[in-house]
Every structure is written in C-alpha cells, then in structure tokens.
Amino acid sequence: MTEPAPNRARVIPLRPAAARPAAAPPPKEPLWRDLVGDVLRRERLAQERTLKDVADAARISMPYLSEVERGRKEASSEVLAAAAQALGLGLGDLLGRAQGELLRITSRTSAGSRRATTSSYDGLCLAA
C-alpha cells in the first residue's frame, strides 16, 4: 500500500523580498515656530485684520511679524506676547492653541504610523 501524500501547504512568494517597498521614513516633527506662526496668522485673518494693523498695535515691524507668521523667525517671548495681545489673546492662549495644533498633528501622524507598523500583511495570499 502507498502512503498518502503529506497535507502541507506550500507558500510561493509573489514578489521577491527585494521588490517590497522600503518603509517610509518617520514624519518630521513640526517646528514650534511654524505652529505659533500658523496660530497668529489664523487669528489675524479670522479677525479680518491686516499685518500692518497688528504689527502697529504690537509695536513690532510689519516685515518681522510676517516672518514670524510664516515660521521664518524664532520670536522672543516678548514679541509673541505683544503679537498675542494685539490680537486680543494672552500669551497662554497663543501657546495653548499652538500646543493643541501640535497634539492634533502628532496624534494624526503617530496613529498613521501605528497602523502601518502593526499590519504584517503586505500582499496577495493564495491558498489551495
């Protein structure tokens, strides 16, 4: 009598290991100056005020305020407090909003990277 064939599945990779896409580099952390600048600009635009108006009220130059809003300059706490006050905010309000933005951005990117790293599935699987 002949022995029955063993009941084992064979796995045949559809793509060679070298062809698998490389893991994407982790996303860059946002810079604090970008976050603070974004908050200042959003608040100024929400109030429908010009750069000149806010810069004059804060007693800082208009080009410097523009660079702070664009994240090109790392403003001192005095400049940030003056700009916030000119917009009717306290320094704590400004920094709290920037922190909220940081948490929103980093939680979104870290959740996306967690999803990407927890899945081990990377292709088609056929079984017979």
Secondary structure, 3 states (H helix, E strand, C coil): CCCCCCCCCCCCCCCCHHHCCCCCCCCCCCCHHHHHHHHHHHHHHHCCCCHHHHHHHHCCCHHHHHHHHCCCCCCCHHHHHHHHHHCCCCHHHHHHHHHHHHHHHHHHHHHHHHHHHHCCCCCCCCCC
